[in-house]
Amino acid sequence: MNDAAKVFLEGGPDDLPERIVPTPAPGPDVKIKLRGGYEHFRPTSRTGETPDGRLPVYEWWERTEIAE
């Protein structure tokens, strides 16, 4: 996977399993399943330096629950 295919997640729960994830497809947002719901991250205009190089920053904006 190259750097263009990854994004850095900022904010949200401290116990996210990963902060560097594959670029979402299709659509602009990243949705991470966690503890009976989804954490939603959306793109910003920023980039950040990470162990995997300079990556686009996505920031947390909401959590939704999974209907059971």
Residue pairs with C-beta under 8 A, 6 or more apart in sequence:
1 22
3 52
3 53
3 54
3 55
4 23
5 22
5 23
6 20
6 21
6 22
6 23
6 52
6 55
7 20
7 21
7 22
7 23
7 24
7 30
7 41
7 43
7 55
7 56
7 57
7 58
8 19
8 20
8 48
8 50
8 55
8 56
8 57
8 58
9 16
9 18
9 19
9 20
9 21
9 30
9 32
9 41
9 58
9 59
9 60
10 19
10 41
10 44
10 48
10 57
10 58
10 59
10 60
11 41
11 59
11 60
12 32
12 39
12 41
12 60
12 63
13 34
13 35
13 39
15 34
16 32
16 34
16 39
17 32
17 34
19 50
20 50
20 51
20 52
20 55
21 30
21 32
23 56
24 30
24 31
28 42
28 43
29 40
29 41
29 42
29 43
29 58
30 40
30 41
30 42
30 58
31 38
31 39
31 40
31 41
32 38
32 39
32 41
33 66
36 65
36 66
36 68
37 63
37 64
37 65
37 66
38 63
38 64
38 66
39 60
39 63
40 60
40 61
40 62
40 63
40 64
41 58
41 59
41 60
41 61
42 58
42 59
42 61
43 56
43 57
43 58
44 56
44 57
44 58
44 59
46 56
46 57
47 54
47 55
47 56
47 57
48 54
48 55
48 57
